[in-house]
């Protein structure tokens, strides 16, 4: 019956013209969708550049303030170079943002506010430096004691964040538009394929040809499925390799930043501390206020040195490189117990992991402890490291509130990053958790032996 209907429709004089018209309409839809998607992609690139410029503005303002503080503390003119460079960068960023939001009724008021706040901040920095150069010590110190600069920077940060949120919302809208365009285009391609197939079936009008076409379609679908399976395996391997490369690049960047902080910032803080000591020695008899100020300055420098060491340790754990995985985990768990007040049970055994494997295990424990401190509401934590028959097992468990691992949650990138990192090392990670039953994270990594 179906074949007869197809044959009857195939003999109609309107069948082929209708198929041509439908194909032409779908071609127009496809071209329109392509142009819309291209326009959306260009807009997304422009939005991404604008977000980067907003973040650069905030960073340059911080750099300008840092240069100003360095100059006020040390009196060295070389601190004014980054300050002046930052002024030029801030001015360029403000011009670009002003041009970008010139015709934007929603973003233009925010940019005007940002320009006003940035101008006030730069004026405050310039005034402080001018007072310092004129020798008005009480004047610039009094300006630093006020909260004007801090309040201004906070207002700039909030305004920048509002602009970033606005651009993020627009990016999401553009992405949704691209998804809709791609869906329309996909439907158009699918309909074009179906119409082409129908035209072919109507053209031949033979049941034998219909059977053969059906068989050919079945074989084509199977071949496509096989090809897609091979492509999925290939892409999975590529993504795993890419994840490993990104993790390696991230750790290399952390190491570079840690070295620069150690060399550059360490030298600056040490020099500042030595200058403070020389100044104290040369002043001789001091008033109580001067002695108190020098003591406070020395304390600030010591705090800065301690903060630098803490940042360097977080970027690249020296204990892992110098003492090994067991000692590094023992240190990080003891520091976690001291900072969080939780009871932590540690059982660590020596392992045969590669340097990258040790770093993966260390970062997994570090990330797991961070999540426990933020979300678990636990009272006890267990950390275990063991090796058995060429496999190293690292496990972190808590008795906290737990969560539903099947539910889709926002902000779960930490757990996903753990899994990708472990899989990039050739291992596997298991996550077990239920509401009210705590959470257990276990990773198994291959040894180097």
N, C-alpha and C positions, 0 to 999 in steps of 0.2 A: 504494500500500500504506500509506504514511504517512497519507494523507488518510483512508483507511478506518479506521485505528486511532483517529485523532482523533475521527472521527464516532462510532465505537462507544463511546469513553470519554465523549464529550460527551452521549450518551443516558443515561449512568449516573446514578442518583439521588444518588450520593455525590460527583459531580464538584464541584458548586457548594458544598456544605457544606465539603468538604475545602479548597477554595480560600479560603473565608471563614476557616476555622480557621488556615490557614497565614498569611493576611494578618494575623490578630489576633496570632498568635505573633510575627511579625516586627515588628508595631507595638509590642508589649511590649519586644522586644529593642531597638528603636530608642529608645524612651523611657528604658529603663534605661541605654543607652549615653550618651544625652544627659545624664542626671543624673550619671553617673559622670564624664563629661568636664567638666561644670560644677564638680563638687566638686574635681577635679584642678586646674582653672584657679584656683579660689579658694585652694587650697593653694599653687600656684605663686606667686600674688601675695603670700601671707604669707611664703613663703620668700625672695622677692625683697626684701621689706621688711626681713626679718631680716638678709640679707646686707648691705644698705645700712647697717643699724644697727651691724653689726660693724665695717664700714669707717669709719663715723662715730666710733665709740669710739676706734679707733686714731688717727684724725686729731685728735680733741679732746685726746688725751693728748700728741700731738706739739705741738699748739698750747699746751697748758699748760706743757710743758717749754720751748718757745720763749719764752713770756712770762716764765718764771722766769729763763732765761738773760739775756734782755734787761734785766730788772730788776737782776740781779746785776752786769751789765757797766756799765750806765749809772746805776743808782740812781734812775731815774725811775719815779714811781708809775703813770704811764699804761701801763706794761707789765704792771701787775698786773690791769688790767681784762680783757684777753683771758685771763689766767691764771684769774681767778675765774669768768669766763663758761665757760671750758672745764671747770672743776670741776663746775659745774651740769650741763653737757651730758654729761659722763662719768657722773655719778650717774644721770641719766635713762636713758642708754643701758644701763647695768648693770641698772637695774630692769626695763626692757623685755625684755632678754635673759633675765633670771632668770625672769620670768613666762612667756616663750615656751618655755623649756626646763624648766619646772617638772616636768612629767610625762615628760620625755624621758630615758630611762635612758642613752642614748649621749651626748647632748649636755650633760646636767646636770653631769657631772664637769668637763667642759671649761669651762663657764660659771663654776663655782665657782672653778676655778683662775684664770680670767681676772679674776674679782672680787678674788681674793686678790692677784694680781700688780698689778692696777690700784690697789688700796688701798695696797700697799707703795710703788708709784711716787709716788702722790700724797702719801704720808707723807714720802717722801724729799724731794720738792720743797718741801713745807711746812717741813720741818726746816731745809733750806738757807736758805730765806727768813727763817725765825726767827733763825737764827744771824747772818745778814747784818744784820737789823734790830737785834739786840743788840750789834752791833759786833764780833762774834767773827770777824775776818777769816780767821784761820788755820783755824778750824773749817769754815766753808763752803767755803773753797778746798780743804781736804783732802778734803771730801766730793766735790767736783767732780773731783778727781784720781783718785779710785777708780773702778773699773769697775762699781760697784753699779748706777748708773742705766742704764748701757749694757746690762749683762746683763739687768736687769729689762725694759727696752724690747724686747730681743731675745726674751726669753721671752714677752712679751705678743704680739709680732708672730707668733711661731711658733704660739702657742695660737690667735690670731685666724685664722691661715692654716688651722689644722686645722679650726676651726669652719666656715670658708668652704668648705673641701674637702668637709666633711660635708654642708653644704647643697647644694653643687654635685652631689654624688652623688645626693642625694635629688631634686634638680630633674631630673636625667637619668632617674631611675626614674619620676618623675611624667610626664615627657614621653613615655617609652616607653608608659606606661599610657594616655596620651591617644591616642597613635598606634594602639595596639591597639583602643581604644574606637572611634576613627574608622574603623578598618578593619572592625570588626564592624558599625558603623552603615552603612558603605558597602555591605557585603555584604548587609545586611538590605534596604536600599533597592533594590539590584540585584535581589535575589530577589523583592521585592514587585512590581517592575516586570515581571519575567518571569512571575510568577504571574498578574498582571493581564492580561498579553498572552495567556497560555495560556487564561485564563477567557474572554476575548473570542473567541479562536479556537474554543474548545469550544462557546461559546454559538451562534455562527452556523453552524458545521458545514458550511460550503460551501467548495468549492475555489476558487471565484471570489473569495470574500471573503478567503481565505487569500492568494491571489495579490495582491489589492489591498493587503492589510495589509503584505505583504512589500515591495511597492513603496513604500508610505507610510513604512515603517521606513527603507528605503534613502534615500529623499529626506530624511527627518528627520535621519539620521546625517550625510548630506552637508551639510545646513544647519547642523547643530551643529558640524561640522568647520570650515565656513567662518566661523561665528560665533566659534569658539575661536581660529582663526587671526587674525581681526581683534582679538579681545581680547588675544591674546598680543602682537601688535604694539603695541597701545595700552599694555599693562602694561609692555612693554619701554621704550617711550618715557617712561612715568611713572617707572620705576625709574632710567633715565638722568638724568632731571631731578632726581629725589630725591638721587641720588649727587652731582650737581653742587651741589645745595643744601647737603648735609651737608658736602662739602669746603669750600664757601665759609663755612659757619658755623664749621667747625673752624678755618679760618685766621683768621676774625674773632676767635674766642675766643683763639687764640694771640696775635694782635696786642694784644688787650685785656690779657691777662696780662703780655705783654712791657712794655706801657706802665706797668702798675701796678708791676711789678718795678723799672722804670727810675725812676719817680717816687717811690714809697713806700720801697722797700728801698734805693734809691740814696741818698735823703735820710737815712735812718737810718744807713747805713754811713758816709756823709760826716760826719754830725754826730758819730758815735762817734769817727771818726778825728780830727776837730778837738778834741773833748774830750780825747782822749789826748795830742794835741800841747800843749794848754793845761796839762794836768796835768804833763807833763814839764817845761814851762817854769817852772811855779810851784814845783816841788819843789826846783829848784836843784841843790845837791850831793846826789847819790843814792848809796846803797850799791850794790855790784855786783849784788846780787840784785834790787833794785828796778829798776835800769837794764835788767837782763836781762828782767824781766817786762814792762816797758814796750815793749822792743824786740819781744818775742814777741807782745804785744798788737797792736802796729802791723803786724807781719807777718800776723797772723790777719785783721786788717781789710783789708789789701791783698789777701789771698787771697780773702776774701769778695767784695770788689769785682770781682776778676777772674772769680770763679765766677758772679756776677750777670751780668756782661757775656756770658759764654759761654752761660748759660741763655737770655738775651734773644736772642742771635744764633741759637741753635737754634730758638727759638720763631718768630721772624720775622726772616729774614736782612736786616739793614740794607743789606748790600752790594748785594742785588738791587734794592732800592728806590732807592738812591743812585747806584750805579755801572752797573747794567744786568746782563743775563743773562750776557754773556761774562765780565765781570770777576768776577761772583759765582761762576760755575763755575770760573774759574781759581783763586779763593781756596779754594773747598771742595776742589778736587782737590789743591792744594798742601798743605793742612792734612791731608788724608787720607794723602798720600804720607809726610808727616813723622811722622804718628802710627802708621801701619802698617808703614812701612819698605819698602813695595812700590814697584816701578818703574812709574810711570804716564806714559802718553803721551797728550798732550792736543792736540786740533786743533779750535779754536773759530773760528767765523765769525759775523759780525753777522747778526741775523735781524729780521724784522718780526712779532713776536708781541705779542698783547695782554698786559696785566699778568697776567691769570689764566693765560694760556698760558705765560708766562715762569715763573710760580710752579709750574705743573705740570711743566715741564721741569726746573726746579731740584730739586723734590721727588723726581722720578724718579731723577735722578742721585744725589741724597743717599741714597735708599732702596737703590739698586743698590750703591753703595759700602759701605753698612752691611752688606748681605747678603754681599758679597765678603769683607769683613773677618771676618764671623762664620763663614761656611760654605765659602767657595770653596777655601781653601788655595792661593791663586794666588801667583805671583811677579811677574806683569806685568798691567797694566790699561790699556785703551785707551778714551778718552772723545772722542767726536766730535760737533760741532754744525755743521750746514750747512743751507743753504736753496737750493731749486731749484724754479722755476716754481710759486710760491705754496704750497709745502710745506716745512715745517721738519722736519729729521730729527735726532733726538738718539739716539745709540747708545752703549751701555756694554758692553764686552767684556772677558773675562778668560781666562787660560789655566789655570784651576783644575780641580778634580776633576769639576765638572759634576754633572748628575743626570738621572734619567729623568722627562721632563715628562709622560709618560702615566700615571705611577704616582700614586695618591692619597696625598697627604702631609698630615700635620698641621702646623699653624703656617704654612701658605702664604698667610696673609692679606696679607702685604706685596705679593706679586706680584699678587694679585687686586685689591688696592686701587690699585696702579699702573694696571692695565688699566681699571678703572672710571673712574679719574680722567682718563686719556687719552681714553676714549670720551666722557666728559661734555664734553670740550672739542671734540668733533667729530673726533677723530683715531682712530688705531688703533695697537695695540702688537703686536709680534711677539717671541716668546720662542723661542730656539733653544738646546738644550743636550743633551748626551749624557754618560753617565758617562765620565770621563777625558778629555773633549774640550772642557772649558771651557763657558762660558755667554755668550750674546749677547742683549742686550735692546735692541730698536730701536723707537722711537715716532715716528710721523709726525703732525704737528699743522698745521692750516691757518693761514696768515698772516692778518694784518688787512688786507692790501692786496688 
